[in-house]
Amino acid sequence: MIWAVCGILHKLIFGKMVAQRMGDRIIRRSTTEQVYTLIIEKIRRGEFAPGERLKIESLSREFGVSRTPIREAIGMLTQNGFLEHVHNVGPQIPAYDRQLMQDLVETCNILTEGVVQTLFRKELPKGLADELRQSVEQQRQALAAGEQETLMHHCIHFHEIIFAWCPNKKLAALADQMQNQLDAPVRMYQESEAVRKLSVEQHEGIAQAFQQGDRELVLKRVKEHNMQPLEFFMRKE
């Protein structure tokens, strides 16, 4: 069972990355996998409030599927840290307190550092810096146009680019999963235009460090960037 869940998780996390490299090939996924992905996207877009309970019947109607794949997907999401199960309540979105944010940011930093170290183990892949610069330009355009959803999409994709180029796919899958878990609280952190502008500037600094081939500068700027949401939550308390 554990190996089956791990296999499904790996396909889900890298499905979007693999699709970009497979042209018009059709990738078939189970209903549970599709529901898993849909719920994660709803969490990332902030459609569920922190502490909100997920209702299986409601999701079943919304997605047009039976309750079985909803339960299976919720079980996987709980196991992988996107949801928590509360006694006498059921599955719900985590409440992002200081301790949870510290745990998420610390784990994300450790895994992302591993990805960066792996990328710099040999010559940096050609095309990585170009993709990052293109993502930053798309972020700047969305920021200037006031398109917050589009901006959030490109900000998320910026991190996905780094993970997609990592030759250690197991490490990259774990780093991507943790980054996904940070997306919901990061959305709350990016409520103000000043913070959104800062995020774009930090992404540009990371892209420049990759362009320069400076591993230590990349690590420094990535850590500073990941710490921003935690500092935001600590100020709110």
Protein Blocks (a to p, Z undefined) as FASTA:
>chain_A
ZZmmmmmmmmmmmmmmmmmmnojaccdddfklmmmmmmmmmmmnopacghiacdfklmmm
mnopafklmmmmmmmmmmnopaccdehkbpcdddddfklmmmmmmmmmmmmmmmmmmmmm
mccdehjlmmmmmmmmmmmmmmmnopaklmmmmmmmmmmmmmmmpmblmlmmmmmmmmmm
mmmmmmmmmmpmklmmmmmmmmmmmmmmmmnopaklmmmmmmmmmmmmmmmmmmmZZ
